[in-house]
């Protein structure tokens, strides 16, 4: 005995969905084939000013602008590093209140 389940999608809806998926796949394949940006396989270990910045920077008192000059650190990570002690302090004070 075979169980026949009611179809929730009509044939036209299934075909439309297949066409949309195929169109998205073609667009994605085309955009990937036209993307000429590449990332170098090996990034340099140190930037051109690495020694200059490292010898003049105190990591405990530096601000975000100074930290962002460190090679491979970036502006977003520098801001996160500066805000980290403040976030830890706030969490500790909230825990002490509870």
TIRO-2110 file (N, C-alpha, C; in Angstrom, 1 decimal):
// TIRO-2110
0.8, -1.2, 0.0, N, 1, A
0.0, 0.0, 0.0, CA, 1, A
0.9, 1.2, 0.0, C, 1, A
0.7, 2.1, -0.9, N, 2, A
1.5, 3.3, -1.1, CA, 2, A
0.7, 4.5, -0.5, C, 2, A
1.5, 5.3, 0.3, N, 3, A
0.9, 6.5, 1.0, CA, 3, A
1.1, 7.7, 0.1, C, 3, A
0.0, 8.3, -0.3, N, 4, A
0.1, 9.5, -1.1, CA, 4, A
-0.1, 10.7, -0.3, C, 4, A
0.9, 11.5, -0.3, N, 5, A
0.9, 12.8, 0.5, CA, 5, A
0.4, 13.9, -0.4, C, 5, A
-0.3, 14.8, 0.2, N, 6, A
-0.8, 16.0, -0.6, CA, 6, A
0.4, 16.9, -1.0, C, 6, A
0.4, 17.4, -2.2, N, 7, A
1.5, 18.2, -2.6, CA, 7, A
1.2, 19.6, -2.1, C, 7, A
2.3, 20.2, -1.5, N, 8, A
2.1, 21.5, -1.0, CA, 8, A
2.5, 22.6, -2.0, C, 8, A
3.3, 22.3, -3.0, N, 9, A
3.7, 23.2, -4.0, CA, 9, A
3.1, 22.7, -5.4, C, 9, A
2.6, 23.6, -6.2, N, 10, A
2.1, 23.2, -7.5, CA, 10, A
3.3, 23.0, -8.4, C, 10, A
3.1, 22.4, -9.6, N, 11, A
4.1, 22.2, -10.5, CA, 11, A
4.7, 23.6, -11.0, C, 11, A
3.9, 24.5, -11.2, N, 12, A
4.3, 25.9, -11.6, CA, 12, A
5.2, 26.5, -10.6, C, 12, A
4.8, 26.4, -9.3, N, 13, A
5.6, 27.0, -8.2, CA, 13, A
7.0, 26.3, -8.2, C, 13, A
7.0, 25.0, -8.3, N, 14, A
8.3, 24.2, -8.3, CA, 14, A
9.2, 24.6, -9.4, C, 14, A
8.6, 24.8, -10.6, N, 15, A
9.4, 25.2, -11.8, CA, 15, A
9.9, 26.7, -11.6, C, 15, A
9.1, 27.5, -11.1, N, 16, A
9.6, 28.9, -10.8, CA, 16, A
10.7, 28.9, -9.8, C, 16, A
10.6, 28.1, -8.8, N, 17, A
11.7, 28.0, -7.8, CA, 17, A
13.0, 27.5, -8.4, C, 17, A
12.9, 26.5, -9.2, N, 18, A
14.0, 25.9, -9.9, CA, 18, A
14.7, 27.0, -10.8, C, 18, A
13.9, 27.8, -11.6, N, 19, A
14.4, 28.8, -12.4, CA, 19, A
15.1, 29.9, -11.6, C, 19, A
14.5, 30.3, -10.5, N, 20, A
15.2, 31.3, -9.6, CA, 20, A
16.5, 30.8, -9.1, C, 20, A
16.5, 29.5, -8.6, N, 21, A
17.8, 28.9, -8.1, CA, 21, A
18.8, 28.9, -9.2, C, 21, A
18.4, 28.4, -10.4, N, 22, A
19.4, 28.4, -11.5, CA, 22, A
19.9, 29.8, -11.9, C, 22, A
19.0, 30.8, -11.9, N, 23, A
19.5, 32.1, -12.2, CA, 23, A
20.4, 32.6, -11.1, C, 23, A
20.2, 32.4, -9.9, N, 24, A
21.1, 32.8, -8.8, CA, 24, A
22.5, 32.1, -9.0, C, 24, A
22.4, 30.8, -9.3, N, 25, A
23.7, 30.1, -9.5, CA, 25, A
24.5, 30.6, -10.7, C, 25, A
23.8, 31.0, -11.7, N, 26, A
24.5, 31.5, -12.9, CA, 26, A
25.1, 32.9, -12.6, C, 26, A
24.3, 33.8, -11.9, N, 27, A
24.8, 35.1, -11.5, CA, 27, A
26.0, 35.0, -10.6, C, 27, A
25.9, 34.0, -9.6, N, 28, A
27.0, 33.9, -8.7, CA, 28, A
28.3, 33.3, -9.4, C, 28, A
28.1, 32.4, -10.3, N, 29, A
29.3, 31.9, -11.1, CA, 29, A
29.9, 33.0, -11.9, C, 29, A
29.1, 33.8, -12.5, N, 30, A
29.6, 34.9, -13.4, CA, 30, A
30.4, 35.9, -12.5, C, 30, A
29.8, 36.3, -11.4, N, 31, A
30.5, 37.3, -10.5, CA, 31, A
31.8, 36.7, -10.0, C, 31, A
31.8, 35.4, -9.6, N, 32, A
33.1, 34.8, -9.2, CA, 32, A
34.1, 34.7, -10.3, C, 32, A
33.7, 34.5, -11.5, N, 33, A
34.6, 34.4, -12.6, CA, 33, A
35.2, 35.7, -13.0, C, 33, A
34.5, 36.8, -12.7, N, 34, A
34.9, 38.2, -13.1, CA, 34, A
35.7, 38.8, -11.9, C, 34, A
35.8, 38.2, -10.8, N, 35, A
36.5, 38.8, -9.6, CA, 35, A
38.0, 38.6, -9.8, C, 35, A
38.7, 39.7, -10.0, N, 36, A
40.1, 39.7, -10.2, CA, 36, A
40.9, 40.0, -9.0, C, 36, A
40.3, 40.2, -7.9, N, 37, A
41.1, 40.5, -6.7, CA, 37, A
41.6, 39.2, -6.1, C, 37, A
42.9, 39.3, -5.7, N, 38, A
43.5, 38.2, -5.1, CA, 38, A
44.3, 38.6, -3.9, C, 38, A
44.4, 37.7, -2.9, N, 39, A
45.1, 38.0, -1.7, CA, 39, A
46.5, 37.4, -1.9, C, 39, A
47.6, 38.1, -1.5, N, 40, A
48.9, 37.5, -1.7, CA, 40, A
49.0, 36.3, -0.7, C, 40, A
49.7, 35.3, -1.2, N, 41, A
49.9, 34.0, -0.4, CA, 41, A
50.6, 34.3, 0.9, C, 41, A
51.6, 35.2, 0.9, N, 42, A
52.3, 35.4, 2.1, CA, 42, A
52.4, 36.9, 2.4, C, 42, A
51.8, 37.3, 3.5, N, 43, A
51.9, 38.7, 4.0, CA, 43, A
53.3, 39.0, 4.6, C, 43, A
53.8, 40.2, 4.5, N, 44, A
55.1, 40.5, 5.1, CA, 44, A
55.0, 40.4, 6.6, C, 44, A
56.1, 39.9, 7.2, N, 45, A
56.1, 39.8, 8.7, CA, 45, A
56.0, 41.1, 9.4, C, 45, A
56.7, 42.1, 8.8, N, 46, A
56.7, 43.4, 9.4, CA, 46, A
56.5, 44.5, 8.3, C, 46, A
55.8, 45.5, 8.7, N, 47, A
55.6, 46.6, 7.9, CA, 47, A
56.8, 47.5, 7.8, C, 47, A
56.7, 48.5, 6.9, N, 48, A
57.9, 49.4, 6.8, CA, 48, A
58.3, 50.2, 8.0, C, 48, A
57.3, 50.5, 8.9, N, 49, A
57.6, 51.3, 10.1, CA, 49, A
57.5, 50.4, 11.4, C, 49, A
57.6, 49.1, 11.3, N, 50, A
57.4, 48.3, 12.4, CA, 50, A
58.4, 48.6, 13.6, C, 50, A
59.7, 48.6, 13.2, N, 51, A
60.7, 48.9, 14.3, CA, 51, A
60.5, 50.2, 14.9, C, 51, A
60.2, 51.2, 14.1, N, 52, A
60.0, 52.6, 14.6, CA, 52, A
58.9, 52.7, 15.6, C, 52, A
57.8, 52.1, 15.3, N, 53, A
56.6, 52.1, 16.1, CA, 53, A
56.8, 51.3, 17.4, C, 53, A
57.3, 50.1, 17.2, N, 54, A
57.5, 49.2, 18.4, CA, 54, A
58.4, 49.8, 19.4, C, 54, A
59.5, 50.5, 19.0, N, 55, A
60.4, 51.0, 20.0, CA, 55, A
59.9, 52.3, 20.7, C, 55, A
58.8, 52.9, 20.2, N, 56, A
58.3, 54.1, 20.7, CA, 56, A
57.0, 54.0, 21.4, C, 56, A
56.4, 52.8, 21.5, N, 57, A
55.0, 52.7, 21.9, CA, 57, A
54.9, 51.9, 23.2, C, 57, A
54.2, 52.4, 24.2, N, 58, A
53.9, 51.7, 25.4, CA, 58, A
52.5, 51.1, 25.2, C, 58, A
52.4, 49.8, 25.2, N, 59, A
51.1, 49.2, 24.9, CA, 59, A
50.1, 49.4, 26.0, C, 59, A
50.6, 49.6, 27.2, N, 60, A
49.7, 49.8, 28.3, CA, 60, A
49.0, 51.2, 28.4, C, 60, A
49.6, 52.2, 27.8, N, 61, A
49.1, 53.5, 27.8, CA, 61, A
48.7, 54.1, 26.4, C, 61, A
48.9, 53.3, 25.4, N, 62, A
48.7, 53.8, 24.0, CA, 62, A
47.2, 54.0, 23.7, C, 62, A
46.9, 54.9, 22.9, N, 63, A
45.5, 55.1, 22.4, CA, 63, A
45.3, 54.4, 21.1, C, 63, A
44.1, 54.4, 20.6, N, 64, A
43.7, 53.6, 19.5, CA, 64, A
44.4, 54.0, 18.2, C, 64, A
44.7, 55.3, 18.1, N, 65, A
45.4, 55.8, 16.9, CA, 65, A
46.8, 55.3, 16.8, C, 65, A
47.5, 55.3, 18.0, N, 66, A
48.9, 54.8, 18.0, CA, 66, A
48.9, 53.3, 17.8, C, 66, A
48.0, 52.6, 18.4, N, 67, A
47.9, 51.1, 18.2, CA, 67, A
47.6, 50.7, 16.8, C, 67, A
46.8, 51.5, 16.1, N, 68, A
46.5, 51.1, 14.7, CA, 68, A
47.6, 51.3, 13.8, C, 68, A
48.7, 51.9, 14.2, N, 69, A
49.9, 52.0, 13.4, CA, 69, A
50.7, 50.8, 13.4, C, 69, A
50.4, 49.9, 14.3, N, 70, A
51.1, 48.6, 14.4, CA, 70, A
50.7, 47.7, 13.1, C, 70, A
51.7, 47.2, 12.4, N, 71, A
51.4, 46.4, 11.2, CA, 71, A
50.5, 45.2, 11.6, C, 71, A
49.5, 45.0, 10.7, N, 72, A
48.6, 43.9, 10.8, CA, 72, A
47.6, 44.0, 12.0, C, 72, A
47.5, 45.1, 12.7, N, 73, A
46.6, 45.2, 13.8, CA, 73, A
45.3, 45.9, 13.3, C, 73, A
45.4, 47.0, 12.7, N, 74, A
44.2, 47.7, 12.1, CA, 74, A
43.5, 48.5, 13.1, C, 74, A
42.6, 49.4, 12.6, N, 75, A
41.9, 50.3, 13.4, CA, 75, A
40.8, 49.7, 14.3, C, 75, A
40.1, 48.7, 13.8, N, 76, A
39.0, 48.1, 14.6, CA, 76, A
39.6, 47.3, 15.8, C, 76, A
40.7, 46.5, 15.6, N, 77, A
41.3, 45.8, 16.7, CA, 77, A
41.9, 46.7, 17.7, C, 77, A
42.5, 47.8, 17.2, N, 78, A
43.1, 48.8, 18.1, CA, 78, A
42.0, 49.4, 19.1, C, 78, A
40.9, 49.8, 18.5, N, 79, A
39.8, 50.3, 19.4, CA, 79, A
39.3, 49.2, 20.3, C, 79, A
39.2, 48.0, 19.9, N, 80, A
38.8, 46.9, 20.8, CA, 80, A
39.8, 46.7, 21.9, C, 80, A
41.1, 46.8, 21.6, N, 81, A
42.1, 46.7, 22.7, CA, 81, A
42.0, 47.8, 23.7, C, 81, A
41.8, 49.0, 23.2, N, 82, A
41.7, 50.2, 24.1, CA, 82, A
40.4, 50.0, 25.0, C, 82, A
39.4, 49.5, 24.4, N, 83, A
38.1, 49.4, 25.2, CA, 83, A
38.0, 48.2, 26.0, C, 83, A
38.9, 47.2, 25.9, N, 84, A
38.9, 46.0, 26.6, CA, 84, A
39.0, 46.2, 28.1, C, 84, A
40.0, 46.9, 28.6, N, 85, A
40.0, 47.1, 30.1, CA, 85, A
38.8, 47.7, 30.7, C, 85, A
38.2, 48.6, 29.9, N, 86, A
36.9, 49.3, 30.4, CA, 86, A
35.8, 48.3, 30.4, C, 86, A
35.7, 47.4, 29.4, N, 87, A
34.7, 46.4, 29.4, CA, 87, A
34.9, 45.4, 30.5, C, 87, A
36.1, 45.0, 30.8, N, 88, A
36.3, 44.0, 31.9, CA, 88, A
36.0, 44.7, 33.2, C, 88, A
36.4, 45.9, 33.4, N, 89, A
36.1, 46.7, 34.6, CA, 89, A
34.6, 46.8, 34.9, C, 89, A
33.8, 47.1, 33.8, N, 90, A
32.4, 47.2, 33.9, CA, 90, A
31.7, 45.9, 34.3, C, 90, A
32.2, 44.8, 33.7, N, 91, A
31.7, 43.5, 34.1, CA, 91, A
32.0, 43.1, 35.5, C, 91, A
33.2, 43.4, 35.9, N, 92, A
33.5, 43.1, 37.3, CA, 92, A
32.7, 43.9, 38.3, C, 92, A
32.5, 45.2, 38.0, N, 93, A
31.7, 46.0, 38.9, CA, 93, A
30.2, 45.6, 38.9, C, 93, A
29.7, 45.1, 37.8, N, 94, A
28.3, 44.6, 37.8, CA, 94, A
28.3, 43.3, 38.6, C, 94, A
29.3, 42.5, 38.5, N, 95, A
29.2, 41.2, 39.2, CA, 95, A
29.4, 41.4, 40.7, C, 95, A
30.1, 42.5, 41.1, N, 96, A
30.3, 42.8, 42.5, CA, 96, A
29.0, 43.3, 43.1, C, 96, A
28.1, 44.0, 42.3, N, 97, A
26.9, 44.5, 42.8, CA, 97, A
25.9, 43.4, 43.1, C, 97, A
26.0, 42.3, 42.3, N, 98, A
25.0, 41.2, 42.5, CA, 98, A
25.2, 40.4, 43.7, C, 98, A
END
